[in-house]
Amino acid sequence: MTAPYSEIILVMLAITLAFIVAYWLISTQSMTTHVELLELINKKINKEETYYTFTIIVENRGTIETTIDHIMINRSPPEKYDAIIHPFIPKLKPGEKTTVTIQIPKSYFNHGQSVEFLFITARGFEFPILIYIP
C-alpha cells in the first residue's frame, strides 16, 4: 500500500524546513565569527655600517580587516632604540600582505642576540616574532 500524499508532503516540508534552518544558522555564524590573525615572517636581516635592517613580511590570515596600532621592540617602544619603521601600513584587509622594514642602530644589539618584535592590533591582540641576529 502506498502512503497518502499528505504524509509525503509533510515529510518533504520537514526536510525543506530543516535545510532552511541549517543554512540560516551557518550564515549567521559566519557573519558573527571574526578572526584576527597576523602571520609574521622574517624575510632577512641586513648588517649595514651603523645599523641593522630587519625586513618582516606581515600577512593578514584572519577574516576581518586588522589595524596595527603599535610595533614594540623587546616590549619597549621603538623610540627607546631609535628605530625607524617604514613603510608603516596600519590596515590590512584579509589576505593582504605588506613588508615592514625596521632599522635599529648597531649600538643597541650585538650579533648572537635575539630581538623580539611585537605587533599589537587595535583589538589588543599581540603577534610576536623573535629574530636572531647572526
C-alpha positions in Angstrom: 0.0 0.0 0.0 1.2 3.5 -0.7 1.4 6.3 1.8 -1.2 9.1 1.4 0.0 12.2 -0.4 -0.4 14.3 2.8 2.3 12.3 4.6 4.7 12.6 1.8 4.1 16.4 1.6 4.6 16.8 5.3 7.9 14.8 5.2 9.1 17.0 2.3 8.2 20.2 4.2 10.0 19.0 7.3 13.2 18.2 5.3 13.0 21.6 3.5 12.5 23.4 6.7 15.5 21.6 8.3 17.7 22.7 5.3 16.5 26.3 5.6 17.2 26.5 9.3 20.6 24.9 8.9 21.5 27.4 6.1 20.3 30.3 8.3 22.4 29.1 11.3 25.5 28.7 9.1 25.2 32.2 7.6 24.5 33.8 11.0 27.5 32.1 12.5 29.8 33.1 9.6 28.7 36.7 9.9 29.4 36.9 13.6 32.7 35.0 13.7 35.6 37.3 13.4 39.2 36.0 13.5 42.1 38.4 13.8 45.3 36.6 12.8 48.6 38.1 11.6 51.4 35.9 10.2 54.9 37.4 10.6 57.7 36.0 8.5 61.4 37.1 8.9 62.5 37.7 5.4 66.0 39.0 6.0 68.5 40.9 8.2 71.0 43.2 6.7 74.0 44.4 8.6 74.9 47.9 7.4 77.7 50.1 8.6 75.8 51.7 11.5 72.5 49.8 11.8 70.7 46.5 11.4 67.8 46.4 9.0 65.1 43.8 9.8 62.6 43.0 7.0 59.4 41.4 8.1 56.5 40.2 5.9 53.2 40.7 7.6 50.1 38.9 6.2 46.6 39.1 7.5 45.4 35.5 7.6 42.2 36.4 9.5 38.6 37.0 8.3 38.4 40.8 9.1 40.4 43.9 8.4 43.2 44.3 11.0 44.6 47.6 12.2 48.2 47.5 13.6 48.4 50.1 16.4 51.9 49.6 17.7 55.1 47.8 17.0 57.2 47.1 20.1 60.8 46.1 20.3 61.7 43.9 23.2 58.4 45.0 24.9 59.6 48.7 24.7 58.5 51.5 22.3 60.7 51.9 19.2 61.8 55.3 20.4 63.9 53.6 23.1 66.0 52.0 20.4 65.9 55.0 18.0 64.3 52.6 15.5 63.0 53.7 12.1 59.9 51.8 10.9 58.9 52.1 7.3 56.7 51.9 5.3 54.2 51.6 8.1 50.8 50.5 6.7 48.5 50.2 9.7 45.5 48.5 8.0 45.5 45.1 6.3 42.5 43.5 4.6 42.0 39.7 4.8 44.6 38.0 2.6 46.7 41.2 2.2 50.5 41.3 2.7 52.9 44.1 3.4 56.6 44.3 4.1 57.8 46.2 7.1 61.4 47.4 7.4 62.8 48.3 10.8 66.2 49.9 11.2 67.9 49.9 14.6 71.4 51.3 15.3 74.0 48.7 15.9 74.9 50.2 19.3 71.8 48.6 20.8 72.4 45.0 19.8 75.3 42.6 19.1 75.5 39.6 16.9 74.2 36.5 18.6 71.4 38.3 20.4 67.7 37.9 19.8 65.2 40.7 19.2 61.5 40.4 19.8 59.2 42.5 17.6 55.6 42.6 18.9 52.8 43.8 16.6 49.8 45.0 18.6 46.4 45.4 16.9 43.6 47.8 17.6 41.6 45.0 19.3 44.5 44.3 21.7 45.9 41.1 20.2 49.6 40.7 20.2 51.6 38.9 17.5 55.3 38.4 18.3 58.3 37.4 16.2 61.7 36.6 17.6 64.6 37.3 15.3 68.1 36.1 15.9 70.9 38.4 14.8 73.6 36.4 13.0 
